[in-house]
Amino acid sequence: MIGWQAGWWSVAQACPSPNHGPRPAGVEPSLVVLHSISLPPGQYGGPEIAQLFCNTLDGDAHPYFDRLRGLEVSAHFLVRRDGRVLQFVDTGRRAWHAGRSAWRGRDNCNDWSVGIELEGLEGERFEPAQYAATAVLLRALVDRHPALAEIVGHEHVAPGRKADPGAGFDWAALAAWPGFPAGLAVAPLSGDLDTSPSV
């Protein structure tokens, strides 16, 4: 498939993470979960997010990092503030991004989703370059995984536990961005969000 080498997108910078596992047998991703992250919180552009996902973050480098010691997490993709995209996990594999989660009565969203992190602080605004890059990435993902049908935020699959990407993310702007895949439903715009507590 053009633009893909197995489950790796050729446009993204590959930064393989050890934090992944197999999806359940016969399960194809049908959900995209959008997150936000910055390390340290509110600081952008450094290597710390990639280091966290690759288990190389120095816990002594910043006071905030002490709480992250031993944490094994990942996402499939990270979209930087300038629109650059990094990939950490093959999309055919299960990344460790959603944690305890549920969507439309189905638990364990990691099993059947693709996780995209946006470099940013929950509740704050995101950059036009990030919307543009995310729209292109989503189009590529739908081409690779035709079962992808819906995109939500981490706050929607883990309500009460997570709040990202938060009020600063403009879902309508993403859905209207040129290149956004027409067949991908944007749950926050649908008016029927599943607000049941995550497991």
Secondary structure per residue as TSV (DSSP state, phi and psi in degrees):
chain	resnum	aa	ss	phi	psi
A	1	M	-	360.0	135.6
A	2	I	T	-61.1	130.3
A	3	G	T	89.2	-5.1
A	4	W	E	-127.9	140.2
A	5	Q	E	-118.1	99.5
A	6	A	T	55.4	-124.7
A	7	G	T	-96.7	20.9
A	8	W	E	-111.2	127.8
A	9	W	E	-84.5	123.6
A	10	S	T	-67.5	-20.5
A	11	V	T	-73.8	-28.3
A	12	A	S	-85.0	151.9
A	13	Q	E	-77.7	121.7
A	14	A	E	-79.4	125.0
A	15	C	-	-133.3	76.0
A	16	P	-	-56.8	128.7
A	17	S	-	-100.3	146.6
A	18	P	S	-80.6	-5.4
A	19	N	-	-94.2	84.7
A	20	H	E	-163.4	170.6
A	21	G	E	-158.8	-179.6
A	22	P	E	-75.0	147.9
A	23	R	-	-75.2	157.1
A	24	P	-	-57.2	149.7
A	25	A	T	-54.4	129.4
A	26	G	T	79.9	1.9
A	27	V	-	-92.9	124.6
A	28	E	-	-106.5	145.8
A	29	P	-	-65.4	132.5
A	30	S	-	-125.8	0.2
A	31	L	E	-133.6	142.3
A	32	V	E	-110.8	130.1
A	33	V	E	-111.4	122.5
A	34	L	E	-99.1	132.8
A	35	H	E	-124.6	173.3
A	36	S	E	-134.8	149.7
A	37	I	E	-155.4	144.9
A	38	S	-	-150.2	142.2
A	39	L	S	-139.3	126.5
A	40	P	S	-56.4	162.8
A	41	P	T	-53.3	127.2
A	42	G	T	85.3	-0.4
A	43	Q	-	-110.9	139.4
A	44	Y	-	-126.9	155.8
A	45	G	S	95.2	-10.5
A	46	G	S	-86.1	179.2
A	47	P	S	-87.3	1.4
A	48	E	H	-66.6	-35.1
A	49	I	H	-63.8	-47.8
A	50	A	H	-61.8	-38.1
A	51	Q	H	-64.1	-40.1
A	52	L	H	-60.2	-47.3
A	53	F	H	-69.9	-19.9
A	54	C	T	-106.1	10.4
A	55	N	T	62.9	31.9
A	56	T	-	-120.5	12.6
A	57	L	-	-70.5	130.8
A	58	D	-	-79.6	109.6
A	59	G	T	-64.7	-15.3
A	60	D	T	-94.8	-3.4
A	61	A	S	-75.5	-21.4
A	62	H	S	-156.5	143.2
A	63	P	G	-55.3	-34.4
A	64	Y	G	-64.9	-28.7
A	65	F	G	-71.4	-16.6
A	66	D	G	-59.9	-34.8
A	67	R	G	-74.0	-10.1
A	68	L	G	-98.2	-0.2
A	69	R	T	-59.0	131.5
A	70	G	T	77.8	-1.6
A	71	L	-	-74.1	130.7
A	72	E	-	-116.1	100.7
A	73	V	-	-135.3	165.1
A	74	S	-	-163.8	169.1
A	75	A	-	-138.0	165.5
A	76	H	S	-70.3	-42.4
A	77	F	E	-137.3	154.2
A	78	L	E	-127.3	129.8
A	79	V	E	-108.0	112.6
A	80	R	-	-70.7	167.9
A	81	R	T	-60.4	-31.6
A	82	D	T	-89.9	5.7
A	83	G	S	92.4	-4.4
A	84	R	-	-67.1	143.8
A	85	V	E	-117.4	130.9
A	86	L	E	-112.9	145.3
A	87	Q	E	-122.0	134.5
A	88	F	-	-112.9	-27.0
A	89	V	S	-138.1	137.9
A	90	D	-	-54.5	133.5
A	91	T	T	-67.5	-16.0
A	92	G	T	-79.5	-6.5
A	93	R	E	-106.9	165.9
A	94	R	E	-92.5	110.5
A	95	A	E	-84.1	162.5
A	96	W	S	-107.3	76.1
A	97	H	-	-120.0	-32.4
A	98	A	S	-94.6	-22.6
A	99	G	-	63.0	-149.1
A	100	R	S	-62.9	120.1
A	101	S	-	-160.1	158.8
A	102	A	E	-156.0	148.3
A	103	W	E	-146.3	124.0
A	104	R	T	51.1	43.8
A	105	G	T	81.9	3.7
A	106	R	E	-111.6	123.7
A	107	D	E	-85.6	172.6
A	108	N	-	56.3	63.6
A	109	C	G	-59.1	-25.6
A	110	N	G	-56.1	-33.2
A	111	D	G	-61.9	-32.0
A	112	W	G	-133.3	27.2
A	113	S	E	-134.1	165.2
A	114	V	E	-111.4	130.2
A	115	G	E	-101.4	127.7
A	116	I	E	-120.9	121.1
A	117	E	E	-95.9	134.9
A	118	L	E	-104.3	131.8
A	119	E	E	-69.3	112.6
A	120	G	S	173.5	175.1
A	121	L	-	-110.4	130.6
A	122	E	T	-56.9	134.4
A	123	G	T	91.4	-17.9
A	124	E	S	-94.2	167.5
A	125	R	-	-78.4	156.9
A	126	F	-	-113.5	164.6
A	127	E	-	-88.7	147.5
A	128	P	H	-52.4	-37.4
A	129	A	H	-61.3	-29.9
A	130	Q	H	-74.0	-39.2
A	131	Y	H	-63.0	-43.6
A	132	A	H	-62.5	-47.0
A	133	A	H	-67.4	-36.9
A	134	T	H	-67.3	-39.5
A	135	A	H	-61.6	-42.7
A	136	V	H	-65.6	-43.3
A	137	L	H	-61.7	-44.2
A	138	L	H	-62.3	-39.4
A	139	R	H	-61.1	-43.5
A	140	A	H	-65.1	-38.9
A	141	L	H	-65.5	-41.5
A	142	V	H	-65.6	-35.5
A	143	D	H	-63.7	-39.9
A	144	R	H	-76.5	-39.1
A	145	H	-	-126.7	84.6
A	146	P	T	-61.0	-16.9
A	147	A	T	-74.2	-13.7
A	148	L	-	-61.1	123.1
A	149	A	-	-125.8	-18.6
A	150	E	E	-151.8	148.5
A	151	I	E	-125.5	135.9
A	152	V	E	-137.0	173.2
A	153	G	E	-97.5	161.5
A	154	H	H	-57.4	-35.5
A	155	E	H	-61.1	-24.3
A	156	H	H	-86.6	-29.2
A	157	V	H	-93.8	-12.0
A	158	A	S	-136.9	56.3
A	159	P	B	-62.5	138.5
A	160	G	T	85.6	-17.2
A	161	R	T	-110.0	-35.6
A	162	K	B	-128.7	152.5
A	163	A	-	-132.9	17.3
A	164	D	-	-103.6	151.7
A	165	P	S	-77.0	-12.6
A	166	G	-	90.8	-175.7
A	167	A	T	-65.7	-20.0
A	168	G	T	-77.2	-9.8
A	169	F	S	-89.8	129.4
A	170	D	-	-97.2	94.7
A	171	W	H	-64.5	-37.3
A	172	A	H	-64.7	-37.8
A	173	A	H	-64.9	-41.3
A	174	L	H	-62.0	-47.1
A	175	A	H	-63.6	-28.3
A	176	A	H	-91.8	-3.8
A	177	W	S	-69.7	137.0
A	178	P	T	-54.9	132.8
A	179	G	T	96.3	-13.5
A	180	F	-	-62.1	131.6
A	181	P	-	-66.2	123.3
A	182	A	T	-62.1	-30.3
A	183	G	T	-84.1	-1.1
A	184	L	-	-93.4	115.0
A	185	A	E	-75.9	138.3
A	186	V	E	-102.4	99.5
A	187	A	G	-56.5	-40.4
A	188	P	G	-63.8	-13.5
A	189	L	G	-99.0	-4.9
A	190	S	T	-86.2	-19.5
A	191	G	S	81.0	4.4
A	192	D	-	-128.8	44.2
A	193	L	-	-61.3	140.9
A	194	D	-	-80.8	108.2
A	195	T	-	-105.8	15.3
A	196	S	S	-66.7	143.3
A	197	P	-	-59.0	144.3
A	198	S	-	-71.3	155.9
A	199	V	-	-74.8	360.0
